């Protein structure tokens, strides 16, 4: 005899409703998975060149640069837009670069570079110096420069003295959380505001080589009171009681910054690639500039490494070191055009492409024998530089043809 109080039909109805809801939820998840925004994509293979901030002054310079790069069969332009806390684009955060007269030049170099590169089916990566915040023995002209606005963000030694101006960079202290937040905000402005394919980090380390640190001195950066207190709080030590720990800790602060930049890009424009110029061989936390590039690659904190493999005598050995590291992200071999003759550079391109198909040449002015605001050279007697340039461009065109260009 059935229980008069049984609500079996109600339970069945509830179960059916739950099953329908679960099915709808599963379908929604499947649909979302199929519509995810694609991740970063480098040109494959990457045939790139670094264009320094000294290579252009006018809109015509930028157009000429893109014409030259396309003619040579390159598919990626790494275009410098931040050198030392000043901007080569319309920024709300940093003043115009003094190289551009410290004012709006009447065009936006980064916007124009993006537009002209894409019109030629090339990628444009915005190249930024990360830690440097001024360079030279003279003070900045702009009152909005960081050296005036936040002197406490710069390096201080164990004697309480701020890093001295020189013909090299003075730099920001990445151990301070507010410095890391500021740098991320500067790069967010670029990523959010411009049609860049990538953000390329340079000097993402402690630029502590001479004359930043006087040769032969015991000067050590950065040992301001807040940084030392934070190190003590995190480790229980002082730099003197744990020298290796002090190095590792500073490397960790740089890595935190790289991770924060990666997170910002993921939330802002996930298709933008994050790359970094790194040492000629994989580095660890005890490296003298505290740039743990091996870890960045292994943990995929960046989407590609660009090892600056600039010395002919160690080129093959160090190219092999990166190949043997089995990096899970692409290795784009950096090759120095200015230091070597055409045959040496061509040989380095061939050797490195036997290990990794990607390369980046340093730099545009050496490759094309150009200077800012210089028109195409008239028909004159060729110089050794122009002859080398012609030979290398012919080599690059052949490489691009073998790759089946274009490949943006």
NORMO-V148906 format. One record per backbone hydrogen bond with DSSP energy under -0.5 kcal/mol. NH is the residue of the N-H (numbers start at 1). CO is the residue of the C=O. E is the energy in kcal/mol with one decimal. If there is no record, write none. Layout:
BEGIN
NH CO E
NH CO E
END
This chain:
BEGIN
6 3 -1.6
11 7 -2.0
12 8 -2.2
13 9 -2.1
14 10 -2.5
15 11 -2.5
16 12 -2.3
17 13 -2.3
18 14 -2.3
19 15 -2.2
20 16 -2.1
21 17 -2.6
22 18 -2.6
23 19 -2.1
24 20 -2.4
25 21 -2.5
26 22 -2.5
27 23 -2.3
28 24 -2.3
29 25 -2.3
30 26 -2.4
31 27 -2.4
32 28 -2.4
33 29 -2.5
34 30 -1.6
35 31 -0.6
35 32 -1.1
36 33 -0.8
41 271 -0.8
47 45 -0.5
48 46 -0.5
48 359 -2.6
49 76 -1.2
50 361 -2.7
51 49 -0.5
51 78 -3.4
52 50 -0.6
55 52 -1.6
62 58 -1.5
63 59 -2.2
64 60 -2.6
65 61 -2.5
66 62 -2.0
67 63 -2.3
68 64 -2.7
69 65 -2.5
70 66 -2.3
71 67 -2.4
72 68 -1.7
73 70 -1.6
74 69 -2.1
75 47 -2.5
76 47 -1.5
77 123 -2.5
78 49 -2.8
78 76 -0.5
79 77 -0.9
79 125 -2.5
80 51 -2.8
80 78 -0.6
81 127 -2.8
82 127 -1.0
83 86 -0.7
87 95 -2.9
88 81 -2.0
91 89 -1.1
97 87 -2.3
100 97 -1.4
101 98 -2.0
102 97 -2.3
103 100 -0.6
109 107 -0.8
110 88 -0.7
112 108 -2.7
113 109 -2.4
114 110 -2.4
115 111 -2.2
116 112 -2.9
117 113 -2.4
118 114 -2.4
119 115 -1.9
120 116 -0.7
120 117 -1.0
121 118 -1.7
122 117 -2.4
123 75 -2.9
125 77 -2.7
126 124 -0.5
126 198 -2.5
127 79 -2.8
127 125 -0.5
128 126 -0.5
128 200 -2.9
129 82 -2.3
130 128 -0.6
130 202 -2.9
131 203 -1.6
133 170 -3.0
134 170 -1.1
136 166 -1.1
136 168 -1.3
145 142 -1.4
148 145 -1.7
149 145 -2.1
150 146 -2.9
153 150 -1.8
154 151 -1.3
155 171 -0.9
157 161 -2.6
160 157 -2.0
163 155 -2.4
166 136 -0.5
166 168 -0.6
170 134 -2.4
172 131 -2.3
173 153 -2.6
174 172 -0.8
176 173 -1.6
177 175 -0.5
179 176 -0.9
180 176 -1.8
181 177 -2.4
182 178 -2.0
183 179 -2.6
184 180 -2.3
185 181 -2.1
186 182 -2.1
187 183 -2.0
188 184 -2.3
189 185 -1.7
190 186 -1.1
191 187 -2.6
192 188 -3.1
193 189 -1.5
194 190 -1.6
196 194 -1.8
197 124 -2.9
198 124 -1.1
199 273 -3.0
200 126 -3.3
201 199 -0.6
201 275 -2.9
202 128 -2.5
205 203 -1.6
206 289 -2.5
207 205 -0.8
208 206 -2.4
212 209 -2.0
214 212 -0.5
217 214 -2.0
222 156 -0.5
223 156 -3.7
228 224 -2.4
229 225 -2.3
230 226 -2.1
231 227 -2.4
232 228 -2.4
233 229 -2.4
234 230 -2.3
235 231 -2.3
236 232 -2.3
237 231 -0.5
242 238 -1.7
246 242 -2.2
247 243 -1.7
248 244 -2.7
249 245 -2.6
250 246 -1.9
251 247 -2.3
252 248 -2.2
253 249 -1.6
254 250 -1.7
255 251 -2.4
256 252 -2.4
257 253 -1.6
258 254 -2.2
259 255 -2.7
260 256 -2.5
261 257 -2.4
262 258 -2.4
263 259 -2.4
264 260 -2.3
265 261 -2.2
266 262 -2.3
267 263 -1.8
268 264 -1.9
269 265 -2.0
272 269 -2.2
273 197 -2.4
275 199 -2.4
275 273 -0.6
276 304 -1.3
277 201 -2.9
278 276 -0.5
278 306 -1.6
287 284 -1.6
290 287 -2.3
292 290 -0.7
293 291 -1.8
294 283 -1.9
296 292 -1.9
297 293 -2.1
298 294 -2.3
299 295 -2.8
300 297 -1.1
301 296 -2.3
302 296 -0.9
303 274 -3.9
304 274 -0.8
305 330 -2.2
306 276 -2.7
307 305 -0.5
308 278 -2.5
309 307 -1.7
309 334 -1.2
310 308 -1.4
312 310 -0.6
314 311 -1.1
315 311 -0.7
315 312 -0.7
318 314 -2.3
319 315 -2.4
320 316 -2.2
321 317 -1.5
322 318 -1.6
323 319 -1.7
324 320 -3.0
325 321 -1.1
326 323 -1.2
327 322 -0.7
330 303 -0.8
332 305 -3.3
332 330 -0.6
333 331 -0.7
333 358 -1.7
334 307 -2.8
335 333 -0.5
335 360 -2.7
337 335 -0.7
337 362 -3.2
338 362 -1.0
340 337 -1.0
345 341 -2.3
346 342 -2.8
347 343 -2.2
348 344 -2.2
349 345 -2.4
350 346 -2.2
351 347 -2.6
352 348 -2.8
353 349 -2.2
354 350 -0.8
354 351 -0.8
355 352 -1.7
356 352 -3.4
358 331 -0.5
359 46 -2.3
360 333 -2.7
361 48 -2.1
362 335 -3.0
363 50 -0.5
363 361 -0.6
364 50 -2.6
366 363 -0.6
367 363 -2.4
368 364 -2.7
369 365 -0.7
370 365 -1.3
372 54 -0.6
374 371 -1.5
375 373 -0.5
380 378 -1.0
387 383 -2.6
388 384 -2.3
389 385 -2.5
390 386 -2.4
391 387 -2.2
392 388 -2.5
393 389 -2.6
394 390 -1.9
395 391 -1.8
396 392 -2.8
397 393 -2.4
398 394 -1.8
399 395 -2.2
400 396 -2.7
401 397 -2.2
402 398 -2.1
403 399 -1.6
404 400 -0.7
404 401 -0.7
405 400 -1.6
END
